[in-house]
Amino acid sequence: MPLLSVSTSIEINEKNLFLKNCSQLVSKLTNKPEQYVMVRLFDQTPSYFAMDQSPSCFVDFKSIGSLNPSQMSKEISTFISNQIGIPINRIYICFEDINASNWSWNGKTFG
């Protein structure tokens, strides 16, 4: 049920490895089984941030509970920076705690 969407202006060469590493990170941060984690990647997405088009990244992190933005922000930013080389000050993260009744899998909502 955790969903991590990564949009970046650069091309990610090893997409499958990046997706796998993201999935493992999300599972660790949320303490939820990796079998329920979904990661989406949108690379080479044109973006304009802080008045220029230098490499940047937007991360959208949704989950039913288990989010702690103040504790997760640094680790996610550092992870993204280390994985794809975008400076931490060029990364935005949006956290969203989803109500279980608004999230569905396998034809049923979680709540």
MOHU-V57386 format. One record per pair of residues at least 12 apart in sequence whose C-alpha atoms are under 10 Angstrom apart, sorted by the first residue. I is the first residue (numbers start at 1). J is the second residue. Records with the same first field share a line. If there is no record, write none. Layout:
BEGIN
I->J  J
END
This chain:
BEGIN
1->32  33  34  35  36  37  38  62  63  64  65  98  100  103  104  105  110
2->23  26  27  30  32  33  34  36  37  38  39  61  62  63  64  65  66  67  97  98
3->23  26  36  37  38  39  40  60  61  62  63  64  96
4->19  22  23  25  26  37  38  39  40  41  59  60  61  62  63  94  95
5->19  22  38  39  40  41  42  58  59  60  61  62  93  94
6->19  22  39  40  41  42  43  57  58  59  60  61  80  93
7->40  41  42  43  44  45  46  47  56  57  58  59  60  91  92
8->41  42  43  44  45  46  47  55  56  57  58  59  84  86  91
9->42  43  44  45  46  47  48  53  54  55  56  57  58  86
10->42  43  44  45  46  47  54  55  56  57  84  85  86
11->42  43  44  45  55  84
12->41  42  43  44  83  84
13->43  84
14->84
15->41  42  43
16->41
17->83
18->39  41  80  83  84
19->38  39  40  41
20->34  38  39
21->39  79  83
22->37  38  39  40  41  76  79  80  83
23->35  36  37  38  39  40
24->37  39
25->37  75  76  79
26->38  39  61  63  72  76
29->66  67  68  71  72  75  76
30->63  64  65  66  67  68  72
31->66  67
32->63  66
36->105
37->63
38->62
39->61
40->59  60
41->59
42->57  58
43->57
45->57
49->90  91  92
50->89  90
54->86  90
55->84  85  86  87  90  91
56->81  85  86  87  88  89  90  91  92
57->77  80  81  84  86  87  88  89  90  91  92  93
58->90  91  92  93  94
59->76  77  80  91  92  93  94  95
60->92  93  94  95  96
61->76  93  94  95  96  97
62->94  95  96  97  98
63->95  96  97  98  99  100  103
64->96  97  98  99  100  101  102  103  110  111
65->96  97  98  99  100
66->97
67->95  96  97  98
68->95  97
69->93  94  95  96
72->93  95
73->92  93  94  95
74->88
76->88  91  93
77->89  90  91  92  93
78->91
99->111
END
